[in-house]
Amino acid sequence: MRGALCAGLLFVSALSAQTIPSLPDSSGWGVHVLAIARAPDSAVWVGTYGQGIFVLRRGQGNGEWERIRFSSDTAAHAISWDFVHAFGFGPRGQIWYGTVGNGWGLSTDGGKTWRNWGFSELGPEWQYVTPDGILTRGDTTYIATADGIKVTWDDGQTWRVITDSAGATTAKDSVWGRIRSQYVISLDADDDIWIQHVKGREDSRDGGRHWTWSPGPARTSTDLRLPPRRMPTPASGVAQASRPVAARHTWFGRPIDLNDQPYIDQTYRFGSTMGGNFQPHQGVEFNNGNGTAVHAVGDGEVVHAGPAERGALTVAIKHDRSLTAEGQRLFLYSVYYHNSKLLVSAGRRVTAGDVIAHVGNTGRATNDHLHLEIHASPFDSTRLVIDPDVRYPPYTVNPELWITPLPGTGIVAGQVWDSAGEAVPQARMYGLVKPEPRETPFSFIETYGPRNHADPIYREHFAISDVPPGLYIMGVQIGPTRVYRRVLVEPGKLTWVEFTP
């Protein structure tokens, strides 16, 4: 099961239509629920966005929730990560969970202690578990991820993998079966086991050893939608809706083809810290399987093709177009990190759409993905764009204001000010609904911190693209005050919104 639920009574029809008590909500904006499941002992297990696991055990106290969270203290017997969106239960009391970005874990004592498989155990792959992507059949457990499927018959003492031809070249465990694409979107079973990935659907009648492919179009943004997240809002007093307008500078194309996995990772966008867990992000991520084609977003000259930060295979393009802001000419660059293979060299001319590299996980990467940056620099200097010793480049801007939104979607950007007229850093805004990609769920927007730079034209504090059209109510906490705005989103347009107490 899956859903987006705020604090208050949770009504879950698949759990015998019973009413269960509200989840603890320290923020007041609701608890974003990613997965709900009932164990064989009737305990209810809830996975959340950033708040770990909540368990409601049969006959426990006065219906109080038990909480299980990530901890760096190994004595705490913690889970590997607080972003949980998959559960599975084995025949001998095994409890499995899967996370958004740091693997999975197993408990054989009802959740008292855990064996975790995170980055240190898995390496730079297998981190993103498919939503509801854990399946148990007898003693066999299948864990579907963005890098293929892990299979174990002995509770993780040994593993086999089901992956595609590219994944088979990097797999550390024996390959049990071959599928057409390692980027698994969903996993389920009836008499057979079946999966959906970006190339279609595949079925297996022999436990995953052999697969039959049913080709079909890649998933679109209308498939597999999450229900909208409900948010407490005032009955009245919300300002008139901000309306969409044409963008103020030209968009580039997108670096990943629409028939692959074209969605931006929603958990770690430009300026995001993933709720305070990471350093402020300088670009955007596209999670795709090893070997996926990377496309140039615009015409220009390749000015770097080789290793960059921590050995990440990287391409940088200086684009033909430039930007003028406040009377100053700015040079535009796009930079593509973590590739497994480069297909261009410095000095080569490229046009928009050319394949310049293949997705990988070289350098500082925790999974196969493309990290894309856009730079608007007053200097014609490759060194200011690519410098292995500089963690925060001086002229990065938000790529979501530069690349074309997905078909049928729009952009929201704006500012958040406090009562003294100062920008509010790392403020969380709630209320937008983005159903895709489910593998990296959307919960809130963060305003930029001091390490991020506003667009030289917009001077925004936040921006988010690929937003489905509709009328939204957005809310943010500014000091002691909650501020709400109505926001109208239309395809291909940008909506500007400002929050002040």
N, C-alpha and C positions, 0 to 999 in steps of 0.2 A: 504494500500500500504506500501511497505517497500523498502529501498534501502540504498546504501552507496554512498554519493555524496560529492565531494569536492567543494570548493568555485569556482565560475564561473557560467556559465549559467546552470540551471537545466532543463532538458527536461523530462517531466513526461507524458507519453502517456495517463495514466488513468485520467489526469486532462485536458482533451480536447486537448491534444497534443500541449498545449501552452508553450511558453518560458517564464519563470519567472525569475526575477532578482537574481543575485548572493547573497548568504548569507554572512553576515559580517564574516570575517575570521581573527582573531587577531593573530593566530599562524603562518599562512602561509603554514600550512600543510593540510589545507582543513577542512571542517566541516563534521563530521561523522553523517549523517542523519539516524535515526532509523525508523521514521514513517512519512508519508505524508498523509494528508486527506483534502478533500474539504468539508466545512460546507454548510448547506442549503442556507446560505446567500452569497455563492461563495467565502468566505474567505478561504485562504489556510493556513493550520496549519501544522507545521513541528516540529517533536520531534527529539532531538539530543542527542549525547553522551556527557554528561557533560556540555553542554552549554544551557540547558533549552529549551524553546519553542520559535519559531519564527512564527509570524502571518503576512500574507499579506492580507489586507482587500480590498475589492472592492472600488475603487474610493479614496483610501487613498494616499494623497500626490503624489509624483513622483515614486510610486512603491517602497516605503521604507518599510523595515521589522520592525515590532514591536517585542520587545523581552520581554519574561516573564521568570523570574528565581526564584529559591529558595532563601529565605532569612530568617534568624533567627529573623528578626524584624517583628512581627506580624502585625504591622501597614502597612507593605508593601503589604499586601494581596497577598503574594507570593504562588507559587506552593510548593509541599512538597519535590521536588528533581529535579535535573537538568538532569537526565538520563531518557528520556521520549520515549517510544516506542509503545504507543497505544492512539487512540482517538475514541470518540463516540459522537454522536449528537442526542439529544432528540427532540420530536415534539414541545416543547415550548421554544426552544432556548437554551436548556441545552448543555453544552460543558463538556465532561468528558475527562480526560487524565489518563494514567497509567504509572508507572515508573519501572525502573530496581532497585528494592531494597528498596523503601520506599512508597509503597502503591499507592494511586490515589487521584484524586480531582475532584470537580464539580464547574462550574461557571454558574450562571443563568443570568448574565448581560454582556455577550459578552466577558468575560475574564478580567473585571475590578477588581472583587473580587473573591475569591476562598474559598470553604469549602474543607479541606483536611483530608484524612484518612491515616495517617502515623503510625509510630511505637507507638506513644503515644496513639493513638486511637485504633489500631488493636492488639497490643501486639506482641509477638514473632512468629507470623504467618502472612500469607497473604501479605507479603511484595513484592514478585516478581510477577508482573502482566505479563500474557502471552503476547508475541508480538502480536500487533493488536487484543488483547484479550478483547475488550469492545464491547458489542453488545446491541443495543437498539431496542425494538419491542413495539411500542406504548408507554405506560407509564412504561414499564418494562425494567430495565437495568441489564445486566449480566456482571460481571467482573471476568474473568478467571485468576487464579493464580496458583502458584506451590503448593498451599494448598487446591485447590478446587475452587468453583465458588461462588461468593457472588451475591445475587439477591435482588433488591429493586424495589418497586412499587411507592415509595413516595420520590424520590430523596435523599435517604440515611437516612431518619428519622428512618426507621426500615430496618433490613436486614434479609434475610434467607440464608442458605448455602446449596450447593450441594457438597458432598464430599464422601469419601470412609468410610469403617468401622472404620479404625484407626482415621481418621479425625473427625468422629462423636463423638468419646469419649472425644475430647478436644474442640469441637465447643462451642462457647459462645452464638451463635444465633441458632434459631430453624432450624433443618435439613429439607430442602424442598425436596431434592431428593438424591438418592444414586448412585454413579458411582463406577467403579472397581478400579480406581486409582485417587488420588487427584492431582497428578502432571500433570496438563493440559498443553499440548503443543500448541494446536490451537483451536480456537472457530469460528464457522461460522453458517450461517443459510440460508436455502431456504424456503421450506414449513415447514421443521423441523429445530430443532437446533441440530447441531452435534459438537462433540469435538473429538480430538485425544489426547491420553495420552500414557504413556509408555507401557500400556498393550493392546492397540488397539484403535478402534474407537467405539463411542457410539452415538446413535441418540435418540432424544426425540420429540414426537409429541404433548405433552401437556405442553409445556413451561418449561420443566426441572423437572417435578414431577416424571416421570417414564422414564427409559432409556433402550434401546436395544443395547446389546453389540455385536460388530463384532470383534472377536479376530484376532490378526495379530502380526507380529513381531514388536519388539520395533523399534523406529526410528533409522536409521543409519546416519553416517556422510555424506552420499550422499543425504539425504532428506532435503527439505526446505532450500536450500542454499541461502545465501545472495549473490548478485552480488559482485565482487571484489571491494574493495575500491580503487578509482583512486587517485594517489598521484603525485604531480608535481616532475618530475625527470629530470636530465640533459640529453641532447641528446647523449652526449658522455662523456668520462672521468671516467666511472665507472669501478672499478677494476675487474679483472677476477673473476669469480664466486668461492666462497669457496665451497669445495666439501665435501660430507659426508664421515665419517669413522665409524669404529666399536666403540662402547662405551668402555670406559676405566675401568668401573667396572660393576658388575652384577646388573641387575634390579630386584626389587621385583615384586610381582604381584600387582593387583589393588584392592582397598578396596570395590568397588561397582561393582556388576555384570554387564556385558555388556547388559543384558536384563532389567536392571533398568535404572537409569539416570547416565551413567558412565562418563559424561563430567566434566572436571574441570571448576569451575567458572572463566570466563575469566576476570572479572572486578577486582578481588582481589586475584591475585596469590601471590606466595612467593616474598617478597620484595616490593610488590605493595602498594601504598597509595591511589589507585583509583583517581589518578590525584591530590593528595594533600588533599583528604577528610578524610583519615583515618591514623591510626598509621601503620608503616611498618609491613606487614603481616609476620608471622613466619611459616606459613604452606600453605596448599591449601584447597579449599572448594569443596565439592560435594553436590549440592543442590538436596535433595530427600525428598519425603514425609515421614511423621512420620511412623515409623515401618519398613522402608526399611532395609534389612539385611546388616550388616557391616562385611566384611571379613578380616581376618588376611592377611597381605601382604607377610608374610614369616614365616618359622618355628622358634619357640623360646619358651620362658617361660613368662607367664604373671607376671609382677612384680608390677602392680598396677591395681586395679579394684574397683572404687568407686568415690566419689566426688573429684573434683580438683578445678580449679579456679572458684570462684563464684558459686560453687555447681554443675558445669558441670560434669555429669556422664562420667567417663573417663576410658579407658583401655590403659595400656602401656605394650609393649612386648619388652623384651630383646632378640635379635635374635641370633641364633647359629653362624651365620657368623660374621666375623669382617673384618676390613679394615686396611691395613698398608699404611701409608703415611709419607714420609720423615723419614722412620725408626721407626715410632711410631705406636703402635697398637691402633686402635680406636674401641670402642664398639658401636654397632648399635642398635638403638631403634626405634620403631614406636609407635606413640601415637594417640589415636582416641577420640575426644572430642564431647560433646553436645548430647550424646546418651539419648534416652528415657528409654532404658532398657539394662542392662548388662547381658550377658549369660555365662560369665567366672568369675573365682575368682583368686586372687593372688596365685601363685605357680603352676598353671595348665600349662601343656604343650599344645601347639597348633601347627598345621601345616598350611602351606599356603592354603588359601581358606576356612578355618573353619569360621563359623559364630560366631562372638564374642559379637555382640551387635546389637541394632536397632537404626536407625537414630532418632534424636529428636531435641529439642531446649533448653535443660537444660543449666544453666549457662548464660554466656554473649552471647546470640544468638539473632539474629533478624529474624530468620526464621528456618524452619526445615532443617538441613544440617549436614554433617560430616565435621569436621575440622581435617585434617591429618597432622601430623608432623613427620619428620625423624630427628633423632639426631645421630651425629657421635662424641662420647665423648671419651676423653683419660682416663676417669675414669669410673669404674664399680660402678656407683652411681645412684640409682633411684631418689634420692633427686635433682640431677642436671637436671633431665629430667622433673619431676613432682614437682613443688613447687608453691602452690597457691599464694605466695607473690611475685613471680618473673614474671613480664610481658614479659620480653625478655630472654628466656632461652639461656644459653651461647654456646650451641653446635648444634643448629638447622641448617639444610642444606636444600637445595631446593628439595622437593620431586619429582619434575618433572625430575630430573636427576637420580632418583632411581626406580620409578615405571615404569612398562612396558608401552610404548606408546600404544595408541589405534591401533587396526589392520589397516595396510595400511598407518600409519603416522610416522613421524620422529621427531627429536629434533633439536633445534637451540640453541646454547649457545655461549658466547663470552665475550669480554671486550670492554670498551669505555674509551679512554685516552684523556686527553687534551694536549695542546702543551708543557706543562711542564712535561709531563709524569705522571700526577696524574690521578687516577680513577675519573670519572665524576659521582657523585651520582644522583640518581633519574632522569637521562636523559631519554627522551622519544624517542623510536625508532618506526618508522612507516614503513608500507609496507608489512608485512605479512598478509595473509588472512586466517581467521579461521571461517568457517561458523557455527560451533556448539560450545557450545549451544547458540541458538538465544536468550534464556531467559537472558543470561548474555553476551552481545555482546563484541567482541574483537575490540579494537581500536589501542592500542599501547603497547609496552613493556616498563617497567621501569627498569633501573638499580638499584641495591641495594643501600640503604643508610647505615649509620653507625650502624644501629641496626640489620643488617642482615649479615650472614656469608657465605662466599664462600665455595664451595665443596673443601675438602682437596686435592683432586686429580686435579680438573680442575682449581681452583682459578678463577672462572668466575665472571663477574659482572652482568650477567643475564642468564637465561635459560628458555626456553619454549618448552613444549612437545606437542604431539598430533597435529603437524602441517601437513596439507595435502601436499603430494609430489608436487614438481614443482620448477620452477626457479623464484625467487623473487628479487626485488630491494628494499633494506632496506635503510632508511635514518634517520639521527640523526643530531641535532644541537649541535655543540661543540664550545662554545663561539660564535664568529661571523660567523663561517664556517659551511656550511652544508656538511656532509660527506655521501656518498652513497656506498653501497656494493651490488654486486650480490651474491645471496645465493641459492644454489641448495639443495633441501631437497629430501631425498629418504626414503622409508619405513624402519623402524627398525634401522635406523642409526642416528648418531649425526653429525651435521655440525657446525664447529667452525668458528667464524667470529670476526675480530677485527676492531674497528673504531678508527682512529687517524686523526687529521686535516691534 
